[in-house]
Amino acid sequence: MDRNPSPPPPSRDEDGDEAAGGDCIGSTVYSKHWLFGVLSGLIQIVNPENPKSSSDDEEQQTELDEEMENEICRVWDMSMDEDVALFLQEFNAPDIFMGVLAKSKCPRLREICVGILGNMACFQEICVSISSDKNLGQVLLHCLYDSDPPTLLETSRLLLTCLSQTEVASVWVERIREQPAIYDSICFIMSSSTNVDLLVKVGEVVDKLFDLDEKLMLEWVRNGAVQPLDQPQEDSEEQPVFRIVPCVLEAAKQVR
């Protein structure tokens, strides 16, 4: 299963006394206090104490402060460690990330939050917990409709991780079945994206889905194969009919 690559070495900037004491997360030298601060900052971004509605503030919501980006990226790297992932789970970090995904308009922040969840899901206990949260599951699947390629890549990576876990694979297959629009989104990505990493990962998700559920495979292959008789030919440009096989072939051309 995939994980976010190249975690940084443990920070030397942490206070020595804290690192040696109860502030450490598990057997790591990472600071609980520091992590609390970063997560609290995330909450503040999503639920500011003094919200404003000006257009300038709305534009700023799509940008991530450089210092905050550096800190949350460090959490992303740290989350590869099981002790850190379990601590994030204990601190209800998935709920915080769900709030970010539901409210934030910042593509980079959304990408990082999904990426952290993807790392956490690499550990079975946490994967089961994340998968059992129906609301979080719906929010994550909704990320497949995102227009940001990095966010789509991290979402696909997380989905592939969950689909690869026997205990929860059927839960995700059923959720995907319940949202027919996911089919259109996947077809659109494969037919229009030029991001090779994204195309490969989405292809792996589709391959895993088909391996897990033959009925779903047949439905998706047949979907869009026949234009409705009551739909005039000239209307077809307004509502493009996606067919997954040509979309897969188009993705293969880009990857090659």
C-alpha positions as CSV (number, residue, x, y, z in Angstrom):
1,M,0.0,0.0,0.0
2,D,1.2,3.5,-0.8
3,R,2.4,6.0,1.7
4,N,3.5,9.6,1.4
5,P,7.2,9.3,0.6
6,S,10.3,10.6,2.3
7,P,9.4,11.4,5.9
8,P,11.7,14.1,7.4
9,P,14.2,13.2,10.1
10,P,13.0,13.9,13.6
11,S,13.3,17.6,14.4
12,R,16.2,18.8,16.4
13,D,14.4,22.0,17.3
14,E,12.1,20.5,19.9
15,D,12.9,21.4,23.5
16,G,15.2,18.7,24.9
17,D,13.3,18.4,28.2
18,E,10.0,17.9,26.4
19,A,11.4,15.3,24.0
20,A,12.7,13.3,26.9
21,G,9.5,13.4,28.9
22,G,5.8,12.8,28.6
23,D,5.4,15.1,25.7
24,C,6.7,12.5,23.2
25,I,4.2,10.7,21.0
26,G,4.7,7.0,21.6
27,S,8.3,6.0,21.1
28,T,9.0,8.9,18.7
29,V,10.6,12.3,19.6
30,Y,7.6,14.2,18.1
31,S,5.9,16.6,20.5
32,K,2.3,16.2,21.5
33,H,2.1,19.8,22.4
34,W,3.3,20.9,19.0
35,L,0.9,18.6,17.2
36,F,-2.0,19.9,19.3
37,G,-1.0,23.4,18.2
38,V,-1.1,22.5,14.5
39,L,-4.5,20.8,14.8
40,S,-5.8,23.7,16.7
41,G,-4.6,25.9,13.9
42,L,-6.5,23.8,11.5
43,I,-9.7,24.2,13.5
44,Q,-9.2,27.9,13.6
45,I,-8.8,28.0,9.8
46,V,-12.1,26.2,9.3
47,N,-14.0,27.9,12.1
48,P,-12.4,31.4,12.6
49,E,-13.3,33.3,15.8
50,N,-14.0,36.5,13.8
51,P,-15.4,35.4,10.4
52,K,-15.6,37.9,7.7
53,S,-17.5,37.8,4.4
54,S,-15.6,40.3,2.2
55,S,-14.4,39.1,-1.2
56,D,-10.8,39.6,-0.2
57,D,-11.2,37.2,2.7
58,E,-12.9,34.7,0.5
59,E,-9.9,34.8,-1.9
60,Q,-7.5,34.3,1.0
61,Q,-9.4,31.1,1.9
62,T,-8.0,29.5,-1.2
63,E,-4.5,30.2,-0.1
64,L,-2.6,28.6,2.7
65,D,-0.2,30.5,5.0
66,E,3.4,29.4,4.3
67,E,4.1,28.7,8.0
68,M,0.9,26.7,8.4
69,E,1.6,24.8,5.2
70,N,5.0,23.8,6.4
71,E,3.7,22.6,9.7
72,I,0.8,20.6,8.3
73,C,3.1,19.1,5.7
74,R,5.3,18.0,8.6
75,V,2.3,16.3,10.1
76,W,1.7,14.6,6.7
77,D,5.1,13.2,6.8
78,M,4.9,12.2,10.5
79,S,1.6,10.4,9.9
80,M,3.6,7.6,8.2
81,D,4.7,6.6,11.8
82,E,2.1,4.2,13.4
83,D,2.5,5.9,16.9
84,V,1.7,9.3,15.3
85,A,-1.2,7.9,13.3
86,L,-2.7,6.3,16.4
87,F,-2.3,9.5,18.3
88,L,-4.0,11.4,15.6
89,Q,-6.8,8.9,15.7
90,E,-7.1,9.2,19.5
91,F,-7.2,13.0,19.1
92,N,-10.1,12.7,16.6
93,A,-8.0,14.2,13.9
94,P,-10.1,12.5,11.2
95,D,-13.1,14.6,12.3
96,I,-11.0,17.8,12.0
97,F,-9.9,16.8,8.5
98,M,-13.5,16.0,7.6
99,G,-14.4,19.6,8.7
100,V,-11.6,21.0,6.5
101,L,-12.7,19.0,3.5
102,A,-16.3,20.0,4.0
103,K,-15.6,23.7,4.4
104,S,-12.2,24.7,3.0
105,K,-11.8,26.1,-0.5
106,C,-8.0,25.8,-0.3
107,P,-6.8,23.1,-2.7
108,R,-3.5,22.6,-1.0
109,L,-5.0,22.2,2.4
110,R,-7.6,19.8,1.1
111,E,-4.8,17.7,-0.6
112,I,-2.8,17.6,2.6
113,C,-5.7,16.5,4.8
114,V,-6.6,13.7,2.4
115,G,-3.0,12.7,2.2
116,I,-2.7,12.5,6.0
117,L,-5.8,10.3,6.1
118,G,-4.3,8.2,3.4
119,N,-1.2,7.6,5.5
120,M,-3.3,6.8,8.5
121,A,-5.4,4.3,6.6
122,C,-2.3,2.3,5.9
123,F,-2.7,0.9,9.4
124,Q,-5.4,-1.7,9.7
125,E,-7.0,-0.5,13.0
126,I,-7.2,3.1,11.8
127,C,-8.4,2.0,8.3
128,V,-11.3,0.2,9.9
129,S,-12.2,3.2,12.1
130,I,-12.1,5.6,9.2
131,S,-14.1,3.3,7.0
132,S,-16.8,2.8,9.6
133,D,-17.5,6.6,9.7
134,K,-20.2,7.0,7.1
135,N,-20.1,10.8,7.1
136,L,-16.3,10.8,6.6
137,G,-16.7,8.2,3.9
138,Q,-19.2,10.4,2.0
139,V,-17.0,13.5,2.3
140,L,-14.0,11.5,1.0
141,L,-15.9,10.1,-2.0
142,H,-17.1,13.6,-2.7
143,C,-13.4,14.6,-3.2
144,L,-13.5,12.6,-6.4
145,Y,-15.5,15.4,-7.9
146,D,-12.7,17.9,-7.1
147,S,-11.1,19.8,-9.9
148,D,-7.6,19.8,-8.2
149,P,-5.4,17.0,-9.6
150,P,-3.2,16.6,-6.4
151,T,-6.4,16.3,-4.3
152,L,-7.8,13.7,-6.7
153,L,-4.5,11.8,-6.5
154,E,-4.5,11.6,-2.7
155,T,-8.2,10.7,-2.7
156,S,-7.5,7.9,-5.2
157,R,-4.5,6.7,-3.1
158,L,-6.7,6.6,0.0
159,L,-9.4,4.7,-1.8
160,L,-7.0,2.1,-3.1
161,T,-5.6,1.6,0.4
162,C,-9.1,1.0,1.8
163,L,-10.2,-1.2,-1.1
164,S,-7.1,-3.3,-0.4
165,Q,-8.1,-4.0,3.2
166,T,-10.3,-7.1,3.2
167,E,-12.2,-6.0,6.4
168,V,-13.5,-2.8,4.8
169,A,-13.3,-3.3,1.0
170,S,-17.0,-4.2,0.7
171,V,-18.0,-1.0,2.6
172,W,-16.3,1.2,0.0
173,V,-17.6,-0.8,-2.9
174,E,-21.1,-0.4,-1.7
175,R,-20.7,3.3,-1.1
176,I,-19.3,3.7,-4.6
177,R,-22.3,1.8,-6.0
178,E,-24.6,4.2,-4.2
179,Q,-23.1,7.2,-6.0
180,P,-23.5,6.8,-9.8
181,A,-21.8,10.2,-10.3
182,I,-18.5,8.6,-9.3
183,Y,-18.6,6.7,-12.6
184,D,-18.8,9.9,-14.5
185,S,-16.1,11.5,-12.5
186,I,-13.7,8.6,-13.0
187,C,-14.4,8.6,-16.8
188,F,-13.9,12.3,-17.0
189,I,-10.5,12.1,-15.2
190,M,-9.3,9.3,-17.4
191,S,-10.5,10.9,-20.6
192,S,-9.2,14.4,-19.9
193,S,-6.4,14.4,-17.4
194,T,-2.7,14.6,-18.5
195,N,-1.4,13.9,-15.0
196,V,0.3,10.5,-15.3
197,D,0.5,9.8,-11.6
198,L,-3.3,10.5,-11.3
199,L,-4.2,8.4,-14.3
200,V,-2.2,5.5,-13.0
201,K,-3.7,5.7,-9.5
202,V,-7.3,6.0,-10.8
203,G,-6.6,3.1,-13.1
204,E,-5.5,1.0,-10.1
205,V,-8.7,2.0,-8.2
206,V,-10.8,0.9,-11.1
207,D,-8.9,-2.3,-11.5
208,K,-9.3,-3.1,-7.8
209,L,-13.0,-2.3,-7.9
210,F,-13.5,-4.6,-10.9
211,D,-11.6,-7.3,-9.1
212,L,-13.8,-7.0,-6.0
213,D,-17.1,-6.7,-7.7
214,E,-17.7,-8.3,-11.1
215,K,-21.3,-7.1,-11.2
216,L,-20.1,-3.5,-10.8
217,M,-17.6,-4.1,-13.6
218,L,-20.3,-5.2,-16.0
219,E,-22.5,-2.3,-15.1
220,W,-19.7,0.2,-15.6
221,V,-18.6,-1.4,-18.9
222,R,-22.2,-1.3,-20.2
223,N,-23.0,2.1,-18.9
224,G,-23.3,4.7,-21.6
225,A,-22.8,2.1,-24.3
226,V,-26.3,2.8,-25.8
227,Q,-27.8,6.2,-26.3
228,P,-31.4,6.5,-25.1
229,L,-33.9,6.2,-28.0
230,D,-35.8,9.3,-26.8
231,Q,-32.7,11.5,-26.8
232,P,-32.2,13.5,-30.0
233,Q,-28.8,13.1,-31.6
234,E,-28.2,16.9,-31.5
235,D,-28.6,16.9,-27.7
236,S,-25.7,14.5,-27.2
237,E,-23.2,17.4,-27.2
238,E,-24.9,19.0,-24.2
239,Q,-24.8,15.7,-22.1
240,P,-21.7,13.8,-23.1
241,V,-22.1,10.0,-22.7
242,F,-19.1,8.6,-20.9
243,R,-18.0,5.1,-21.8
244,I,-15.4,3.7,-19.5
245,V,-13.6,1.5,-22.1
246,P,-12.7,4.4,-24.4
247,C,-11.8,6.5,-21.4
248,V,-9.4,3.8,-20.1
249,L,-7.8,3.6,-23.5
250,E,-7.4,7.4,-23.6
251,A,-5.7,7.2,-20.2
252,A,-3.4,4.5,-21.4
253,K,-2.3,6.7,-24.2
254,Q,-1.4,9.5,-21.8
255,V,0.5,7.1,-19.5
256,R,2.4,5.6,-22.4
